[in-house]
Amino acid sequence: MAVVGGGWAGCAAAVELSRKGHRVTLFEAARTLGGRARRVEIEGKVLDNGQHILLGAYAESLKLMRTVGINPDDALLRLPLQMRYPQACGGMDFVTPRLPAPFHMLVGLLRAKGLGRDDKLSLARFSTTARWMDWRMHTDCSVAELLDRFDQTDRLVSLMWRPLCIAALNTPPERASAQVFLNVLRDSLGARRAASDMLIPRVDLSELFPQQAAAFIQGHGGTVRCASTVKRVSSQDGHWRVEVNAQEFALDDEGRFDAVIIATQPAQAAILLNGLAETDNLSSFRYEPITTCYLQYAAEVRLEQPFFALLEDAAASEFGQFVFDRGQISADQQGLLAVVISASSEAIELGHQALAEGVAVQLATSFQRPELRNPAWTKVISEKRATFSCAPGLKRPDNRTAMNGLILAGDYTASDYPATLESAIRSGVQAAACLTP
């Protein structure tokens, strides 16, 4: 069987097929597996193309990591659910204790600093009502409308709901799907305590799964071909052929595959499906960028904890939303801070240098630490099509196409979740299940 695309969805599909005894060939156009969540090497330094965070609720991701030999306890830093701002910036300090659900949320709310009585009652009301609704809406709407219906206070929206929505859906609340947002909250805030934990990768994103996935596939008799761009997929006599780099690649003497999973981004999938299956749903997506600004300081520079939320103020060119102290996460990255800007269209209009300078000023001001104004070097990495814009009522394609043996995989396929690593993994697993019931 062939899998076209070596991102997290493609790797997941190939691992599942291999696990079930199939010989798989995985094609990836880039030289590194991982797609939009991968390792990059810049000026001799190993970084990720974006700082990611997972949730304890990502059951399929954690399961597949274990399948390929990764111990999540070693590869991920596990922190309790929290929304903590630098003390000097006037934000909030909310962290859940290690108690069974739902007491962890209740006690965390009672202890929260920076929230008034009305804010805490507002949050409690939201959680209670959402549970009563079983986290479902009859008709989807925007997250902003949902929060208004639930009478959430302006401060709570600013300090908690807006940053959570942008971080989870990479879409501003004004145009983000309330139902998808509720799905994420259902599986984290509304589930067992460990499901709400925040998991920060200690290793680079390629090592976190794709690299080990490749070893697993090869260990089960499969092949991984990087720098191999699939130009065309065709059906012949009940089998499938792929054209790679203008030359047909033969899996065996007959040069054919029993099935093909297309795990590329929607635009490329539409090209490969042209003339084979319906592609309307693939051309309707709008996209949102995610930008990560890396700032290197002296090795002794540390924050008080591994990560903080930041007060975003676009009018003041302060676009940072979360900052991660990589030195507290990975021993070989002392003094390196990673600042994440989701839905970053406006931010990247500044240009990389101006954005990095603005982020440094924002950090210095937020933490009241003048030395953060002057990093030794900075690097801005922006994925302009990081995720699809998760709009209300968005129609997403199924894994199955009209053609037998031709399957789609990707975080954009039909799912409860937005475009996350978990969504990609789930889609890859489901794609494999379509071929191996």
Disulfide bonds with the S-S distance in Angstrom:
none
